[in-house]
Amino acid sequence: MLLAPTATDDAIGAGKWAIGPALGFVARSDKLMWGLFNQNVFSFAGDDDRDDVNISILQPIVNYSLPDKWSIGTSEMNVSYDWDRDAWTALPLGVKLAKLVKFGKLPVQFAGGYEYNFADDYVAPKWAVNFTLKFLLPF
């Protein structure tokens, strides 16, 4: 369940509080990991003069392990559909290349990705390039 303000700045957000269910799964075989996460978010409080929030967000996951701790897969893209506008607000397609290394006992992932957005009419950029560094903390 997600409960968060959708923005606090009049210029960049809905000015509403939103809540909704989230559901997902991930499956893994020897070299392939795949899955899907879904969030459905709708507004329940906030500025009455602002548009309501009623969106679905999908995050597909496909990752293939390569030799020497490299991997390739979909980027960390979020596909978004606005039910009130009856339109896709973000429809990206992307790829990510990653390398897992260890600093002592701490695993760290370096990654670079590219996304092209086929639906950039609202707030999403047309394309994006990103580089990430993730510290993977074992518990």
Sequence and secondary structure as in RCSB ss.txt:
>XXXX:A:sequence
MLLAPTATDDAIGAGKWAIGPALGFVARSDKLMWGLFNQNVFSFAGDDDRDDVNISILQPIVNYSLPDKWSIGTS
EMNVSYDWDRDAWTALPLGVKLAKLVKFGKLPVQFAGGYEYNFADDYVAPKWAVNFTLKFLLPF
>XXXX:A:secstr
 EEEES SSTTTS  EEEEE EEEEEEE SSEEEEEEEEEEEEEEE TTS   EEEEEEEEEEEE GGGEEEEE 
S  EEEETTTTEEEE EEEEEEEEEEEETTEEEEEEEEEEEES  SSSS SEEEEEEEEE    
